Amino acid sequence: MRTITTPAQIGAILATRRKHLKLSQAAVAEQVGLSQNRLSVLEANPSALDTKKLLTWLNALGLEMTLGERATSKPKVEW
């Protein structure tokens, strides 16, 4: 599981997973309902992705999204 704190990380994860599965942008774009060109743009700039498309894209790549509370405890320092 990865912690994501920036939109750029989402794009990198989506592109890496797509390549790992040996899928072309065109193949994933067809499953997601986008053009290959638009998918390419969104891999580079995922901040323009809406939630519905993101979830569809994740499903197409066999990924899921889990949300949880951020760990807020500070590490204990022992002397």
Backbone bond lengths (Angstrom), bond angles and torsions (degrees), N, CA, C in turn:
res aa  C-N    CA-C-N  psi(-1)  N-CA   C-N-CA  omega(-1)  CA-C   N-CA-C  phi
1 M - - - 1.434 - - 1.529 108.22 -
2 R 1.313 115.92 141.23 1.454 120.74 -178.30 1.522 110.44 -115.93
3 T 1.307 115.59 144.86 1.451 121.12 173.35 1.522 107.71 -90.97
4 I 1.319 115.81 127.05 1.462 120.92 -178.63 1.518 108.21 -112.76
5 T 1.327 115.17 126.99 1.464 120.09 179.89 1.531 113.04 -123.58
6 T 1.346 117.04 -7.51 1.463 119.87 179.34 1.529 110.14 -138.31
7 P 1.331 117.83 152.28 1.465 120.30 175.70 1.531 112.68 -58.95
8 A 1.311 117.85 -35.63 1.467 120.77 -179.02 1.522 111.63 -59.13
9 Q 1.321 117.28 -34.09 1.457 120.58 178.44 1.530 110.73 -64.65
10 I 1.318 117.56 -36.47 1.462 121.18 178.31 1.525 109.77 -62.28
11 G 1.312 116.93 -47.55 1.465 120.93 178.97 1.510 112.19 -59.64
12 A 1.320 116.72 -42.21 1.460 120.91 -179.95 1.525 111.00 -65.20
13 I 1.316 117.38 -41.42 1.465 121.36 178.96 1.523 110.27 -64.74
14 L 1.327 117.33 -44.56 1.465 120.66 179.89 1.527 111.31 -62.78
15 A 1.308 117.05 -44.43 1.469 120.74 -179.80 1.523 111.36 -66.82
16 T 1.319 117.26 -42.91 1.463 121.32 -179.81 1.522 111.07 -63.26
17 R 1.327 116.62 -43.37 1.466 120.72 179.66 1.533 110.60 -64.93
18 R 1.327 116.08 -42.70 1.466 120.41 179.04 1.523 110.15 -58.75
19 K 1.315 116.32 -46.09 1.466 120.84 -179.86 1.527 111.24 -66.38
20 H 1.330 116.73 -38.95 1.460 121.03 178.11 1.533 110.73 -60.06
21 L 1.328 115.95 -38.46 1.467 121.15 178.72 1.527 112.27 -80.56
22 K 1.333 115.80 -1.82 1.472 122.33 -178.64 1.529 111.95 58.11
23 L 1.331 114.57 42.05 1.459 121.22 177.31 1.519 109.40 -104.09
24 S 1.306 116.62 140.70 1.465 120.51 175.57 1.527 109.14 -78.99
25 Q 1.314 114.75 161.48 1.463 118.84 174.23 1.520 110.04 -60.32
26 A 1.310 117.54 -38.06 1.463 121.57 -179.30 1.528 111.22 -62.73
27 A 1.328 117.94 -41.16 1.465 121.57 -179.70 1.520 111.22 -65.21
28 V 1.333 116.86 -44.38 1.470 120.41 179.27 1.521 109.95 -69.28
29 A 1.319 117.01 -41.09 1.468 120.73 -179.86 1.520 110.84 -58.27
30 E 1.313 117.51 -39.92 1.466 121.14 179.40 1.530 110.71 -62.91
31 Q 1.330 116.90 -42.08 1.469 121.22 179.43 1.527 111.91 -67.28
32 V 1.324 116.01 -33.21 1.461 121.41 -176.09 1.534 111.86 -86.58
33 G 1.331 116.24 -19.81 1.460 119.74 -178.83 1.517 113.02 88.26
34 L 1.324 115.46 33.65 1.463 121.88 178.96 1.523 108.86 -125.85
35 S 1.320 115.96 165.42 1.462 119.43 170.28 1.528 107.92 -80.18
36 Q 1.307 116.46 158.89 1.474 120.33 178.01 1.511 109.86 -60.47
37 N 1.317 116.88 -39.06 1.464 121.26 -179.37 1.531 110.89 -63.07
38 R 1.332 117.21 -43.27 1.471 121.27 -179.65 1.526 110.45 -66.76
39 L 1.335 116.81 -40.20 1.458 120.07 178.15 1.530 110.13 -61.90
40 S 1.307 116.71 -40.96 1.458 121.38 178.14 1.527 111.13 -60.34
41 V 1.316 115.68 -44.35 1.472 120.79 178.96 1.528 110.11 -62.44
42 L 1.338 116.73 -42.95 1.461 120.07 -177.72 1.522 113.07 -70.90
43 E 1.328 117.59 -30.48 1.466 118.80 174.13 1.530 110.00 -63.10
44 A 1.319 116.42 -37.02 1.465 121.22 -179.55 1.527 112.51 -81.52
45 N 1.340 117.13 -28.62 1.464 121.81 -177.32 1.530 109.66 -139.08
46 P 1.333 117.65 72.05 1.464 120.69 -174.80 1.526 115.10 -71.71
47 S 1.313 118.39 -4.22 1.463 119.43 179.54 1.529 111.37 -65.99
48 A 1.330 117.40 -16.49 1.459 121.32 177.99 1.533 112.30 -88.88
49 L 1.324 118.13 1.84 1.462 122.72 -179.02 1.521 110.97 -77.33
50 D 1.329 116.89 134.33 1.464 118.06 173.19 1.531 108.64 -89.87
51 T 1.306 116.52 163.20 1.458 121.97 -174.26 1.523 111.99 -60.63
52 K 1.322 117.77 -42.40 1.457 121.31 -178.70 1.529 110.92 -60.93
53 K 1.314 117.38 -45.91 1.470 121.10 179.25 1.530 110.66 -66.47
54 L 1.325 116.84 -39.94 1.461 120.17 178.68 1.523 110.26 -59.56
55 L 1.323 117.87 -48.06 1.453 121.08 -179.28 1.526 111.78 -64.58
56 T 1.324 117.49 -38.77 1.465 121.17 176.55 1.521 110.18 -63.10
57 W 1.319 116.00 -43.06 1.463 122.41 179.80 1.531 110.24 -63.42
58 L 1.335 116.42 -45.56 1.459 120.38 178.60 1.523 110.52 -58.81
59 N 1.333 116.72 -44.54 1.468 120.86 178.84 1.524 111.20 -61.42
60 A 1.311 117.26 -41.06 1.468 121.30 -179.51 1.528 111.46 -62.90
61 L 1.325 116.82 -27.97 1.463 121.53 -178.93 1.528 112.68 -99.26
62 G 1.338 116.69 4.66 1.460 119.78 -179.96 1.513 113.56 71.29
63 L 1.332 116.13 30.37 1.461 121.70 179.56 1.526 109.26 -112.71
64 E 1.311 116.18 162.40 1.456 121.23 173.78 1.516 109.14 -136.31
65 M 1.314 115.83 161.18 1.458 121.05 179.80 1.522 108.20 -115.01
66 T 1.310 116.22 131.81 1.453 122.56 177.64 1.521 107.58 -123.77
67 L 1.308 115.85 133.70 1.460 120.86 177.22 1.519 109.21 -111.75
68 G 1.301 116.04 145.34 1.455 120.51 178.39 1.513 110.01 -156.91
69 E 1.294 114.29 169.94 1.464 119.01 178.77 1.515 109.87 -70.58
70 R 1.312 114.14 140.64 1.459 120.95 177.32 1.524 108.89 -72.02
71 A 1.305 115.83 137.89 1.459 120.49 176.19 1.520 108.49 -63.92
72 T 1.315 116.48 125.73 1.465 119.97 -177.14 1.522 112.65 -113.85
73 S 1.313 116.87 -8.40 1.443 117.64 -177.74 1.519 110.94 -73.40
74 K 1.282 115.29 139.23 1.457 121.65 178.16 1.519 108.77 -84.73
75 P 1.315 116.60 142.85 1.477 117.34 179.12 1.519 111.12 -62.85
76 K 1.314 115.21 142.09 1.462 120.27 179.35 1.519 109.46 -75.96
77 V 1.300 114.80 135.34 1.464 120.24 176.47 1.529 106.58 -107.68
78 E 1.300 114.97 119.62 1.453 119.00 179.07 1.505 109.26 -107.22
79 W 1.298 115.25 136.50 1.462 120.70 -177.26 1.484 110.60 -101.71
